[in-house]
Structure formats: structure tokens, C-alpha cells
Amino acid sequence: SDRVFLYKYLPDGSRDLSWSNSGQKILTTGRSLNSIEVKSQADGKILIAYGFLVNTTGTNTADILVQRLLSNGLTDNSFGYNGSRLIDVAQQADYIEQLRLQEDGKIILVNQTIVGANGQLSVIRLLANGRYDPAYQQGLKTILPTTVSFDINSALVKKDNKLLIAGNNHVSRFQSSAGLLQLNANGSVDRNFATNGIYL
């Protein structure tokens, strides 16, 4: 299994020895990791999201776990269930690509979800306490009916909480375009953006 090593440094580049264990935090995951994202909140709490392999057969071979640490490096047990939240989109293989924060504290996870042999985009929004946001359209989002797969490169939460996602849109094995997709604040595709929500 893999371990995650976190270090905290002061502005001058020296280790912050007052944080966690002499500036170091080790997370023993008990899993084999395939991706990781880290974000620091305005209140000093730290979000860690990582994708991990599941020892199973079929379509659900990878999931995502989100954890939160307090500003002192201890586990934030008020987040999710005892400090963590498991993400599994439609019983498919999921890989975390981007972790973003809204100004209201809500958490956006932009993921690649494998459907068959294709990597599709999935977006999950969590409340600040780590629970699913019931106002958001959870689950799998196919970009275009003709899309074979979508590779995610970056994501931006705008001031109005619309989400702009940049990536490569593959319409066949041999044809792809750079793309920008915009989602409304409730997770639906913003049909007023470019052509039905996507610019290629």
C-alpha cells in the first residue's frame, strides 16, 4: 500500500516544525494510489483527494477518497464520516483530476470516469461538511453524444460558481479537439456558453 507524505513550510522555505509531527504528516492509506490532489482552505484546513485501486473485477476498479485535516494536521472528524468521504460514480472506475473550492466552502471534484474503454467526465460537489450537495446534479456527465472520451487538463470555479473545464474532447480514436466546457452553478451544462455549453 502507498503512504502520502505532507510537509508544511514557512514563507522563508524552512519547515514549519510546529505543524503536525515536526512539519510532516504521514497518511497510511492501505491502498495503491493512482492520482492525488491537495488544496489548502482559507481557514488553514487541508483537503486531500486521491484515487485508489479497488481489488475487484468488473467496472468498479478504482474509487476516490477525500480527507480533511485540521490546521494543526490532525484529522478533521467533522468532515464526511470520521474525516473522510468515499466517492464512487455509478459503480465505474474513477480517477481524481482536479480538486477545486468555491468561496462558500463547497468542494468540487472533477474526475475521469471510465465507461467501457472510454474516459468520461464526471463532476461531484460536496458541502463544506463533506456530504453530497443535494442541489447539485451528481454523477456521470457525458459531454456530447458523439464523445468517445474527454481528458481533463484544468478547471476553474468562476465568481458565480459556474465551472469551466478545459480538456481534450475525443470524438473517435483518431480525432480530437481541445475543448472548454461550462457548467452552471447547479451542475447542468450551460447551454448559453459557446455551442450548447462546449467550445471546440
Residue pairs with C-beta under 8 A, 6 or more apart in sequence:
1 28
1 29
1 30
1 31
1 32
2 29
2 31
2 32
2 33
3 26
3 27
3 28
3 29
4 26
4 27
4 29
4 33
4 36
4 48
4 50
5 24
5 25
5 26
6 20
6 24
6 25
6 26
6 27
6 38
6 46
6 48
6 69
6 73
7 15
7 23
7 24
7 25
8 15
8 16
8 19
8 20
8 23
8 25
8 73
9 15
9 16
9 23
10 16
15 22
15 23
15 24
16 23
17 23
19 25
19 72
19 73
20 72
20 73
20 74
21 73
25 69
25 73
27 48
27 67
29 50
29 52
29 65
31 52
31 53
31 65
32 52
32 53
33 50
33 51
33 52
33 53
34 51
34 52
34 53
34 62
34 95
35 50
35 51
35 95
35 96
35 97
36 48
36 49
36 50
36 51
36 96
37 48
37 49
37 50
37 96
37 97
37 98
37 99
38 46
38 47
38 48
38 49
38 99
39 46
39 47
39 99
39 100
39 101
40 46
40 47
41 47
41 101
41 105
43 71
44 70
44 71
45 68
45 69
45 70
45 71
45 76
46 68
46 69
46 71
46 73
47 66
47 67
47 68
47 99
47 101
47 107
48 66
48 67
48 68
48 69
49 64
49 65
49 66
49 67
49 96
49 99
49 109
50 64
50 65
50 96
51 62
51 63
51 64
51 94
51 95
51 96
51 111
52 62
52 63
52 64
52 65
53 61
53 62
54 60
54 61
54 62
54 63
59 91
59 92
59 93
59 114
59 115
60 88
60 91
60 92
60 93
61 93
62 93
62 94
62 95
62 114
63 86
63 87
63 88
63 94
64 86
64 87
64 88
64 94
64 95
64 96
64 109
64 111
65 84
65 85
65 86
65 87
66 80
66 84
66 85
66 87
66 107
66 109
66 126
66 130
67 75
67 79
67 80
67 83
67 84
67 85
68 75
68 76
68 79
68 80
68 83
68 84
68 130
69 75
69 76
70 76
75 82
75 83
76 83
77 83
78 129
79 85
79 129
79 130
80 129
80 130
80 131
81 130
84 130
85 126
85 130
85 131
87 94
87 109
87 111
87 124
88 94
89 111
89 113
89 122
89 124
89 139
89 140
90 113
90 122
90 139
90 140
92 113
92 114
92 115
92 140
93 113
93 114
94 111
94 112
94 113
94 114
94 122
95 111
95 112
95 113
95 114
96 109
96 111
97 110
97 111
97 112
97 152
97 155
98 108
98 109
98 110
98 152
98 154
98 155
98 165
99 107
99 108
99 109
99 110
100 107
100 108
100 110
100 155
100 156
100 157
100 163
101 107
101 108
101 157
102 108
102 157
102 161
103 159
104 128
104 161
105 127
105 128
106 125
106 126
106 127
106 128
106 133
106 161
107 125
107 126
107 127
107 128
107 130
108 123
108 124
108 125
108 155
108 157
108 163
109 123
109 124
109 125
109 126
110 121
110 122
110 123
110 152
110 155
110 163
110 165
111 121
111 122
111 123
111 124
111 152
112 119
112 120
112 121
112 122
112 150
112 151
112 152
113 119
113 120
113 121
113 122
113 140
114 120
115 140
118 147
118 148
118 149
119 149
119 150
119 151
120 140
120 141
120 142
120 143
120 147
120 149
120 150
121 141
121 142
121 143
121 150
121 152
121 165
121 167
121 181
122 139
122 140
122 141
123 141
123 163
123 165
123 183
123 187
124 132
124 136
124 138
124 139
125 132
125 133
125 136
125 138
125 187
126 132
126 133
127 133
132 138
135 186
136 186
136 187
137 186
137 187
137 188
138 187
141 183
141 187
141 189
143 150
143 169
143 179
143 181
143 198
144 169
144 171
144 198
146 171
147 169
147 170
147 171
148 170
148 171
148 172
148 173
149 170
150 167
150 168
150 169
150 170
150 179
150 181
151 167
151 168
151 170
152 165
152 166
152 167
153 166
153 167
153 168
154 165
154 166
154 167
155 163
155 164
155 165
155 166
156 163
156 164
156 166
157 163
158 164
160 185
161 185
162 182
162 183
162 184
162 185
162 190
163 182
163 183
164 180
164 181
164 182
165 180
165 181
165 182
165 183
166 178
166 179
166 180
167 178
167 179
167 181
168 176
168 177
168 178
168 179
169 176
169 177
169 178
169 179
169 198
169 200
170 176
171 177
177 200
178 200
179 198
179 199
179 200
180 194
180 198
180 199
181 189
181 197
181 198
181 199
182 189
182 190
182 193
182 194
182 197
182 198
183 189
183 190
183 197
184 190
189 196
189 197
189 198
190 197
191 197
193 199
